[in-house]
Amino acid sequence: MTEWMNTREMAERLRISEKTAIAWRYQRRGPRFYKLGPRTVRYRREDIEAFARSMPVGTVDQPPADPE
């Protein structure tokens, strides 16, 4: 069964602010979302996890590793 999360829960999972999560949604940068009504937005847990896995990890001194 699909687990749904609201914006606050999604932001907590990704360790970002709720304001950043909202900005990402408007910029279409974050995980896939679903509008269930005029003021109801939900995210599927699997979409959040896929988005988190797709984010490159590295530092300024060290570029992201190749996924090979």
Contacts in CASP RR format, 6 or more apart in sequence:
PFRMAT RR
TARGET T0000
AUTHOR 0000-0000-0000
METHOD contacts of the structure
MODEL  1
MTEWMNTREMAERLRISEKTAIAWRYQRRGPRFYKLGPRTVRYRREDIEA
FARSMPVGTVDQPPADPE
2 44 0 8 1.000
2 45 0 8 1.000
2 46 0 8 1.000
3 44 0 8 1.000
3 45 0 8 1.000
4 42 0 8 1.000
4 43 0 8 1.000
4 44 0 8 1.000
4 45 0 8 1.000
5 13 0 8 1.000
5 42 0 8 1.000
5 43 0 8 1.000
5 44 0 8 1.000
5 45 0 8 1.000
5 48 0 8 1.000
6 41 0 8 1.000
6 42 0 8 1.000
6 43 0 8 1.000
7 18 0 8 1.000
7 21 0 8 1.000
7 22 0 8 1.000
7 25 0 8 1.000
7 41 0 8 1.000
7 43 0 8 1.000
8 18 0 8 1.000
9 43 0 8 1.000
10 21 0 8 1.000
10 31 0 8 1.000
10 43 0 8 1.000
10 48 0 8 1.000
11 17 0 8 1.000
11 18 0 8 1.000
11 20 0 8 1.000
11 21 0 8 1.000
13 48 0 8 1.000
13 52 0 8 1.000
14 21 0 8 1.000
14 31 0 8 1.000
14 48 0 8 1.000
14 51 0 8 1.000
14 52 0 8 1.000
16 24 0 8 1.000
21 30 0 8 1.000
23 29 0 8 1.000
24 30 0 8 1.000
25 33 0 8 1.000
25 41 0 8 1.000
30 51 0 8 1.000
31 43 0 8 1.000
31 47 0 8 1.000
31 48 0 8 1.000
31 50 0 8 1.000
31 51 0 8 1.000
32 43 0 8 1.000
32 44 0 8 1.000
32 47 0 8 1.000
32 51 0 8 1.000
33 41 0 8 1.000
33 42 0 8 1.000
33 43 0 8 1.000
33 47 0 8 1.000
34 41 0 8 1.000
34 42 0 8 1.000
34 43 0 8 1.000
34 44 0 8 1.000
35 41 0 8 1.000
36 42 0 8 1.000
56 64 0 8 1.000
57 64 0 8 1.000
57 65 0 8 1.000
58 64 0 8 1.000
58 65 0 8 1.000
END
